[in-house]
Amino acid sequence: MKTKLSFLAAAACGLLLALPLAAASPAPVTATTGNSATRTAWPPETLSGKITMVDPSQKLVVVQSGGVPFDLMITPRTRIESGNQAVSMQGLNSDINQNVSVRFTPERRGDVASTINIGG
């Protein structure tokens, strides 16, 4: 009887501790077509920081913001701009340590950049 009561008390404490964490994390947005979900993503976000690394072969840009590095995946849809000029992924190599503003969408596979504005 004592063991059951201890187990129940531990389970209740664990549930009470988990509730604030569940409430704090944003719910994913699910796009649906018909009856099936096609993709799960979170709302788009914006960050500002400095480019610390560019890897064109991996289609990856690392931006450091507030001391935290963000690995951002680049897709064919990603717009990279400096002022009004379009910049290629290879062109970003010359912009290491430059300030950037990035609009990205957190996804299960990682953060996917939609726009990168150099000097922003």
C-alpha positions, 0 to 999 in steps of 0.5 A: 500500500505504501509503495502504491501511494509513493508511486502515485505521489511521484507521478502527480509531482511529475505531472505538475512539473510538466504542465508549465513546460508544456504551456511555455512551448509554442504549439506547432502549426500543421498544414493540412491537405484533405485529411492528412497533415503534410508538414509541421512547423512553428511560427516564423521568427526573426533574429539579428546577429553576425555571420560566423560561418558559411558552408555552401556544400552543406547549404548552411549559414551560422549566425551568432546572436547574443552569444548563441550560434544558430545553424540556418539551412539555406533552400532554393527559396531563401532570399539573400540580399545586401541592400537591394542586391541579390547575393549568392551562397558563395558570396556570403563567404565575403560577409563573415562577421557582418551584421545580418537580420534573418527571418527563419522558420523552426522545423523538426529538421532544423531552422530554415532561413527564408530571408537573410539581409546583410547589414540589417 
